[in-house]
Amino acid sequence: MGGSGHGIGWKVMVGMETDESRKKLSHDARQPLNAIRLVTANLQARLSGALDPELAAWTAAKLEKIDRQVDRLAELLGRLD
């Protein structure tokens, strides 16, 4: 009887550690994502008037692609919480 109770408690503890690990991973991975978001926003603002229209459009498209990928990864990380 005592053995089965111990086993259940151990599984709960392992589950808690896993949840805590996932939350920590999610939190830690969001920090560089936030930095990437800030850099892309700053680049977009800084370069928008400094480039010829064709290069500005190309650059904006690339920066928007980066933003979409960052959002996608942030969404995946959100599922870990």
N, C-alpha and C positions, 0 to 999 in steps of 0.2 A: 504494500500500500504506500509506504513512504517513498519507494523508488519511483512510482509513477508520478507522484506529486512533484518530486525533484525534477523529473524529466520535463514536465510541463513548465515549471518555473524556469528551467534552463532555456527552453525554446522561447519563452517570452523575453528573457534577458537577451538572447541572441537577436531576436526580432527588434528589440529596442536599440541595441547597438547598431544594427543594420540601418534602422531608420535614422538614428543620429548621424551615422556615417554618410548616408545619402544627403541629409540636410546640410552637413558640413561641406560635402563636395559641391552641392548646388550653390551654396553661399560663396565658397572660394572661387568657383568658376565664373560667377557673375561679376566679380571684380574686374578681371581683364575685359570682359564683354562691355562693361560700362565705360572703360577707358577707350575701347575701340569705337563705341558710339560717339563719345565726345570728340575724338580725333576726326572721325568722318564728318561730323557736323561742322567742326571748325574748318576743315579743309573745304567743304562745300561753300561755306560762307566766305572764306578768304579768297577762293579761286573763282567764284562766280563772276565777278566783274573784271578779273585780271586776265582772262583768257579770251581768245577769239571764240566766236559763237560755236564753231564746229568742235573745237577742243573742249570747250565748256560743256557741251552736250555729252560728249564722250566721257569726260571726267564725272559728270553728274550721274550718268548711267552706271559707271563702275562703283561709285560711292553708294548709290542706292542698292546695288547688288550686295555690297558688303553689309549694309544695314539689314537687308532681308535675311541674310545668312545669320547675322547676329541675333535677330529676332527669332529665327527658327531654332537656334541653339538655346536661347533663353527659354523658349517654350518647352523644349525637351527637358531642360534643367528644372523647370517649374513642375514637371511631373514627378520629380524626385522628392519634392517637399511633401 
